[in-house]
Each structure stands twice: as structure tokens, then as C-alpha cells.
């Protein structure tokens, strides 16, 4: 359909101490599912609303395809938006809700019927077309909202936390349906969520925002396994953040030491690590094992707490002054609190991470400041 480009876009609200979106450069490829994540106030909803035309851009420009839409009205952008609260008309049937925008656009009745029927088949809603929203489950209502967007055949889909009102089981089901629906679609999707599992599961590419700026972008697996900063590491799931020391380094590898032991890590030839560094170890990279003659060489720890999570048990253990999270497959044995154990750490789970930039006080996200509009006056670069 069309790519989306943000060129040095900034958004600042009147009276705000800083930009809500700060010189954002971003491109969403045609057919790409891009997910924005970040803490409250980071600018993710403001970014989505700016693309929709619901927020004024203070500096820079936004393009859909080759067309500059920075000052274009929302109705003229050829986008479709799926909201958190469904926004269905209670007195209309499913068919009427899905075809409402097409009716307003004076699309011929036969074409409306054809488009609605096609979307209903895609979303497994054919048997519900004559029902009212109150007769549907939460998941079915969300599919109706999705169908209403799909029938418009837009150039870009915008989704603002569309699954957040569903219970955990329905959310998981809808994730799978969404992923399957857009897997081969030739339309870009910009998706905003607070749910990290959702972000990792759905995205072709993930964008992490902090204080209105992009701190890391890339394939979700890469960002999760090799976060650029401590902030990203901690934001995308549980993380053990530990001090480490470089003992030696060569062009292709480096020997580091931490409370979890010594590790030989690979690196690029042009990369030189500082003598003192920060290491990330995800809990799933640390296994709690019993003390024995075969494990005495491993780091020793004391169990402080444990949580049974079904297929795994998550432990909090103490190694010296450090509390370590470890995730061990359920095998019928569970270590008691105060047990002395050993820790087996996978070398590939140990990753050096960069230091965070100076903390910036949060600005309200667009979702929290719908009553405000941004100033149209350009701001200094």
C-alpha cells in the first residue's frame, strides 16, 4: 500500500518543559508490522496520534508514501485506526458497524456487502453479522473493530493498545489471530502497546522509546537478547544487571569476570570494551542446580524465594551482595528457601550493555493529554 516516514518530527505541548516527541526519524516499510513500546510518557501514543492527524507536529514532517500529510486532516490521510475501547455503535448490527465508514463514503451498497462479507470470513464473524455488540464476547467485539478497519482497505493501520481490555486468554488468542492476519498483508501497521509479550510476539520490528527519543530499534529477538542500554534491558523483561571487569581482550573475543564467573565473549574486531563494564544475564540463562562434586566449581548461591510458573520455576538467589533471578525448568524438584545451590550460567546469555543516558523527567503521553494540542510553532533543533 504505502510506506510511512517521520522526518525529524518533534512535538511539544504548550508550557511543557521538553518535547513529547524529540526529533523522531522513522520509516515503516510497506507491509511491515512495527510496534512502539516504552514507559508511560515516552511519546508512543503521541507518535501514533500524530500519524493519524490527531496531534499537531511542531517541527519536521510526516509522509505516507510520497505524500506529505503533516498538515492534512485525519479524514484525508487514508488510514484506519483500531482503538482500545472498540468504539462500536451499540444500536447497529455487526454488519452495520463494519460497513458504517463505507456508507459515509458513499461506496455502492453491493461493494459494501462484498467487503464486509470478505472481512467477516477473514475474522470468523460470518455467523455474527446480524447480532448487536451486546450479544458478543470481548474478543468478538475486538474482531468487529478490526473488521471495520479492514473493510476500508487503508494505506496504513494504526492500533492503539487494541487488546488491553481483553482477559489474558483472549489476549493470547487475539495475538495469534492478528499475527496471522497481517503476516502476508501488503499494508504497514503501527502498533502501540504496554504489553511486552505482545510487542515481542507481534512485531516485525520493535522501536523502544524513552523520553520522546528512540533508544533502540530492530528485530525483537535481537533487542531482547542484545539490548543497547540498561534501560532497554530492564524494560524488555526481567534482567540481571551486574558489574563486570575485562580481564583481557583480543580482536575477536574478550574475557570478562563477574560474580557469576568468568566468560569468554565474542566481539567485533573494531569494538574495544572498557575495563569496567555492565553485563546483562537474562534469568533463563541461569539454571539453579544442586551442589555436588561436579558443580563445586560453579558460583555458589543461597535461595531466597521461588515462584512456580508451570513449566518453569523462577528463583531469587543471593550471591554475595547481589540478588540474582534464575529460571529453571520444572523437573519435579524444587529447592527450598535457604538452600545452598550452584548456578550454571550459559555463556551466550551474558551480554555487555551500554550505560543509560542521563535521566530525563517524563512528559505526559498523548494518551494522557488528549485535551491538549501541541504548538504549531517550530522549536529549536
Secondary structure, DSSP 8 states (H G I E B T S, - for coil): ---EEEEEEEE-BTT-SS-SEEEEEEEE-TT-EEEEE-STTSSHHHHHHHHHTSS--SEEEEEETTEE-TT--GGGS-EEEE-TT----TTSBHHHHHHHHHHHTT--HHHHHHHHHHHHHHTT-GGGTTSBGGGS-HHHHHHHHHHHHHTT--SEEEEESTTTTS-HHHHHHHHHHHHHHHTT-SSEEEEE-S-HHHHHHH-SEEEEEETTEEEEEE-HHHHHHS-SBHHHHHHSS--EEEEEEEEEE-SSEEEEEETTEEEEEE--TT----SEEEEEE-GGGEEEEE--TTTTTSEEEEEEEEEE-SSEEEEEEEETTEEEEEEEE--S----TT-EEEEEE-GGGEEEEB-----------GGG-TT--B--S----
